[in-house]
Amino acid sequence: MNPGDIGRRISSGLRSIWLWLVDLYHPRTWRERGMLWAGGVVLGTLLVLMFILGWYWSREPDLFDVREVTLEKLGGDESRMVTGTVTVATTIHVAETLLDKPGGYLSNDVMPPGVLLDNIPNWEYGVVVQLRDMARALRNDFSRSQSQSIEDKDLIIAEPQFNFDTDSWMFPPTEREYRKGIAALERYLNRLSDPTQPDAQFYARADNLREWLVLVEKRLGSLSQRLSASVGQLRENTDLAGDPAARQSTRAPGRMVVRTPWLEIDDVFYEARGATWALIHMMKAVEIDFDGVLTKKNAHASLRQIIRELEGTQQPVWSPIILNGSGFGLVANHSLVMASYISRANAAVIDLRNLLEQG
């Protein structure tokens, strides 16, 4: 069959579909078959459109180049790429992606199809948590040289804005508050890259980087435990281990069974996907801004290993649902695979933090 015949057959098929749709929605057809038929056709069409829209909105954003994003935000002027600009510009772009991806910000939607989706809202929450931690680190550590130094005026605004309620629909909507945080970060970025405004600073020091890594370590550790609990675990209570003088508020059993509820397994999985997606970019930005510190400690390889493990969490999920098979059963367990990557990344974060503490 030659290409001309194939083209004619495709055109004929498309014309037949078009004529069928025209006939289906023609008023004569509705009069002949009644209003019940008409309502069914309209409802079916709406359901198909919502399914397609829901599928499109559920696509996770791709990874981006942190250096290119920074140059774009600095107007292409490489001379303005001073210490800290890559980290701040990356944080801004992560927040913008959260709000401007297909479908926009979905966690506070009250209409279909957004209100019917739960994977992307959980992905968004994972991103928001990392944004909050980075905003906190920028305000308390990266922008301050000593504990007695003054906080940056724009970061004072940015941090609480990202801590606003994630599902506020209106009065005010969450998106508006997050955009105020983005605007504050943009003002800080512009001042940071302006040599005439020395009041805006970013201190790439080993102790500042360690403080942020402590937050990352705790977030990854929590995600790893929650993902591993997808199949249920009998755990020893180690809350007070290592400190004979330690006390806790109320007694807890020495052993406990921890299991993530079945309906929350995919929620934890996509929250982890969002958190690690944001962390990949922040780690790449830190590698550039803290190049001197990492070179002195010979720690570039350690940081790149963290990034490599985190990138493993972003592999495509080919299954239409998140499977929860037993550890060595016939069916895969996506949560355990994700936990494996995150646990290795967390171990590498601990190693990097210990390396930075050495003199």
HELIX and SHEET records of a PDB file:
HELIX    1   1 PRO A    3  LEU A   24  1                                  22    
HELIX    2   2 PRO A   27  ARG A   33  1                                   7    
HELIX    3   3 MET A   35  TRP A   57  1                                  23    
HELIX    4   4 VAL A   66  LYS A   73  1                                   8    
HELIX    5   5 GLU A   78  ARG A   80  5                                   3    
HELIX    6   6 THR A   85  ASP A  100  1                                  16    
HELIX    7   7 GLY A  114  LEU A  116  5                                   3    
HELIX    8   8 ASN A  119  ALA A  137  1                                  19    
HELIX    9   9 LEU A  138  PHE A  142  3                                   5    
HELIX   10  10 LYS A  153  PHE A  162  1                                  10    
HELIX   11  11 THR A  174  LEU A  192  1                                  19    
HELIX   12  12 ALA A  206  SER A  228  1                                  23    
HELIX   13  13 ALA A  229  VAL A  231  5                                   3    
HELIX   14  14 TRP A  262  GLU A  264  5                                   3    
HELIX   15  15 ILE A  265  ASP A  289  1                                  25    
HELIX   16  16 ASP A  291  LYS A  296  1                                   6    
HELIX   17  17 HIS A  300  GLY A  312  1                                  13    
HELIX   18  18 HIS A  334  GLU A  357  1                                  24    
SHEET    1   A 2 GLN A 233  GLU A 236  0                                        
SHEET    2   A 2 ARG A 255  VAL A 258 -1                                        
END                                                                             
